[in-house]
């Protein structure tokens, strides 16, 4: 169940989109390892209060990009601005206070096993030299925020994976960061725990206005939490935009591949029988926004002369926008296929004739 939280000291107030400002700006960033470009001219902007998801396959450059952001990796060229300050040319001593403005959540939690939960959460403040009373008060606030107030004196070994990640989130928030970096933070968790962690992150984002930059290889994570998505491939950003529009109309093959696991696909039994000719055309229809709100199939039934059937598909809701994929079988007799394509195109649907089958069994 999603919990709702009141603002706490050291975290930004709720985000007002009309007053948004840039928290992170990356300009033409490049980083090579030998002859291999890990990051190859990346430019991105992350606005205050938004969740930006960066997604790509393994080896696409995601981890190198995030290591450049938190100062663990030095780029070969390009610029990174955090709250307006350029950080790529700073020395280690100058980077230390800036790193406190960048919270980090790790895939494998990175908790210290010999310290209690509250000591783990308070560790960044101890490193800063804050008084013990302040550290403990802040740790208590944050553990309450993530739903672990009763685990303050426990040790990490006694916690579940989801609880460990909640401690990691609390620790990342300890110094009141301007941006939270999440590097595959849910990939080591089971699906149910993943959903609870994503709900927690989204609720913190919405209630406290916290900016989040999320690195993942899972489109389901992007759909659950992100406002905007950037697709990275071979070190380059190949596609970027609001999550709902990217899901509705992916422009690159890598994006379509990443979406394949969560978008409706043509049943394999029919896909295996597709041919160049046949009695029935198989259409893929992608719709979003106004087109997805219409009674499209009933309108189609009264507008074309041939019969048709719904094979598979459905409508999802992403960021409040309906986004759907339908697979239709349209009889080729009497010009019905051309009529159907014309009708659907006129209603801003994207239509692809995938092939033909001889029968619809």
N, C-alpha and C positions, 0 to 999 in steps of 0.2 A: 504494500500500500504506500502511495506517495505521501510523504510527510511535508508539512508546511512550516516554514521557519520565520521567525522575526529577525530583522537585521541585528548583527552583533558588531561590536567595536572592531575597527580595523578592516572592514569589508565595505566596498562601495555601496551606495544606496541603489534602489531599484532603477533599472535602465529605462530611459526615455528615448525612444528611437529618434524623435525629432531633434534631440540634443546630442546625437551620437558624435563621437570623436574617435580618431585613430589611436589605438593603443600599440599595435605592432605594425611596422611597415618594412617590407623586404623588397629590395631593389636589385634586380639582375644578379642574384646571388649565384656563385659558382664554387664548386669544390670537387677536385679530382683526386683520385687515388691511383698513382701511376698514370696510365693512359686512359683510365676509365672515369668518365664524368659521373659522379654520384649525384651532384646537384648542378644543373646546367642552365643557368640563366633564369632562376625562379624570381618572380615578382608577385607579392601578395600584400593585401592590407587586411588587418583584423580590427574591427571597430569595437568600441566600448560596449560591453553587454551582449555581444553576439557569440554564438557558438559556430566556429568554422571547423568543418571536418575536412581533413586531408586524407584521401584514400588512394591506395595503389597496391599493386601486387608486391610480393616479397622482392626486394632488390630494386624497387622503383626509386628509392632515394628518400623515403619518409624519415627514417631514423637519422640519417645524416643531416637533413634539414632541421630537425628538432634539436640535434646536438649543436648545430651552429647557433640556434636561437638562444639556448641557455649557456652559451659560451664554452661548452666542452669541446667543440671542434672549431678550428679557425678556417673561415672560408678563404679561397684563393683570391676572390675579388667580389665586388658588390657591397651592398650596405644593409645593415639591420638597424632600425630605429625602434626603441622601446620607450613609450611615452615621450617621443620627440627627440630622444638622445641617441646618437649613433654609437653603437657598442663594438663594432668589429675592430676598431683600432685601439681599444682599451687594454691596458695591462691587467694582470691578475688581481692586483690590489684594487684597482678602480672597478673591476667587474664585481667584486664581492657585494657591495651594497645594491647593485643593480640586480644581482641574482635573487635577492630577497623580494624583488618585485615580480619574479617569475616563479610561481609554484609549479611543482613537478609531481605527477602521479606515474608510477612505474608499473610495468606488466607484472613483475614478480615481487611487488610490495616494498622490498628493500627496508624492512624493519629490523631494528637491532634486537636480537633475541634475548640479550642479557638485561634489557631495560623494560620497564613496565609500559603499558599502553600510554599512560599519561606522560611518562618520560620521553617516549618516542615522539609524541605530538609536540611536546615542549622543546625538543632538541634544537630546532632552528632559533628559538628565542634564547636558549642557553648559549649558543654560539655567538649571538649578538651581544651577550653580556647583560641581558635583562634580569632584574631581581627575581628570586625564586617565587615570591608571592605572586608576582605578575605572571610568571610562566605557568604556575599551577591554575590560576584563575582563567587564563586564556585557554589552557588545555581542557578545563572543565566545560567552558562555553562551547568549544569545538566538538568535544565528544558528545555533548548533548545535541548539537547540531546534526551530527551524523548518526544519532540513535544508539550510542554506545556509552552513555553516562555510567552504566553499571559495570563497565569493564576497565575502569581507570587503573585499578591495581593489578589487573591480569597481565600475563606475559603473552607475547605473540604465539607461542607454541600451543596455547589453549584456545586459540581463535580459529574459526572457519576461514576459508578463502575470502568470502565476501566481507567478513568482519575485518580481516587484515586490510582489505582495500579501503574500507571506511576509515580505518586508522590512517592509512596513507593519504586519504583525501583531507582529513583533519590536519595532519602534519603539513601538508602542502599549503593550507590556508593560514597557518600559524602566524606568519609575518604580514598578513594582509596584502597578498600579492595583487598586482594590476592585471595579471593574466595567469591562467592555469593551463599548463601543458599536460596533456594526457597521452602517453605513449603506449598504445595497445593495452590500455588499463583493464579491459574486460576479457582479453583473449584467453586468459588462464582460468576463467570462471565458467561454471555451468550456465545454461540458458536462463534459468530462473534467477540465479544470483546476478547475472549480467543485467537483466531487466531492472532489478532493484537498484543496482549501482547507477545505471543510466537515469532512472527516475530521480535518484538522489541528486545527481549532477545537474539535471535539467531544472529541478526545483530550486537548488541553490542559485543557479544562473538566473532564473526568473525572479526569485524573491530578493536576491542580494545584488543583482546586476553584475555578476562576475563574468568576465570575459574568459572563454574557454577555446583553446586550440586543440583539436582532437585528432590524433594520428591513429588510423585503423586500416585494416584490409577487409572489413566487413560492411557491406552496404546496409545491413540491418541496423547496425550501430548508427550510421549516418541518418537513416530514416527516423530513428527513435529520438534523436537529440539535437541534430545540427540545424542551424538556420540556413547555412550556405555550405556548399561543397566545392572542393578543388580536387581534381583528379590528376595524380602525378604518374608519369610513365617515363622511364629512362632518364630521370632527373629533370624532366620538364613538366610544367603544368599544361595539360592538354585540353582541359575543360574546366569551367568554373561558372557557378551560378547558384540561384536559390535551389534548395533541395527538390522542391516539388517540380520545378521546370526541368531539372536535370533528369529526374525519374521519368517525366512525361516524354521527353524528347532528347535522349542521349545522342550526342553528335559524333562520338568517336567509338571505334571498335573496342577499345579497352574499357570504356564506361559500360557499353552494352554487355561485355563479358562479366564485369563485376556485378551487374544488375541481374544476370541470368538466374541466379539462385533464388531471387525473391520476386521476380516478375513472372506472370503466367507464361508458360511455354506451350507450344503445340504438342499435344500428346504424341508420344513416340510411335504408337501404333499407326497413327495417321501420317506422321512425318516420314515413316519408312515406306509409305506407299505413294508418295508424291511423284508425279510424272509431268511431262511437258504438255500432255493433253488429257482430257477426261470429261466426264459428264458434270463434274462439280468442281468449281474453283475454290481454293482455300485461301481466305483473306485474313491477314493480320491487321487489326484496326487499333491504333493507339489514339486515345482521347484524353483530354484534360480540360479543366476549367468549365466554361459554358457548355461545350460539347458533351462533357461527361454528366452534366446536370439534366440534359434533355432526355425525353423518352425515345431515345435514338432508334431502338429496334422496332418499336411499334410504328414510328414514323417511316422507317425503311420498309416495313411490310406493306404499307399503303402506297408506296411510291415507286416500286419496281414491279415488273411483270412476271419475274421468275420467283420461285420459292427459294427460301434460304433457311438455314438453321444455325443456332448458336452451338458451337462445338465445345468451347472452353473459354475461360477468362473471368474477369471481375473488375470491380472498382475499389480502389483504396483511397484513403484520405491522408494526405501528406501536407502538413502545415496549413490545414484548413481548406485545401484545394483537392477536389476529386481528380484522381489520376487512374486511368484504366487501360487494360489491354483485352481485346476481344478477338476470338478466332471464329470466323463465320465460314460456313459452306454455302456457296451460291450456285444454283443450277446454271449451266452455261447456255441453256436453251433461251431463245427469244431475246438475246442481248442483255440478259439480266446482270451479268458481271459488270459490263460497262456502265449500266444504269446505277448499280450499287456503288461503284467507285466514284462516279460523278456526284451522287447524292452525298456520300460521306465526306468527300473533299470539300464540298460546298459548306459543310458544317464544321470545318476546321479539324477534321479527323485526318490522321496520317494513315494511309492505306497501302499495303503491300500484298500483291498476289504471290503467294508462296509456291504455288503449283496447283496440280489438278489430281483428282482421284476419279476412278471409274464408277465406284459405288460408295455409299455412305455407311456401310455396315461397320 
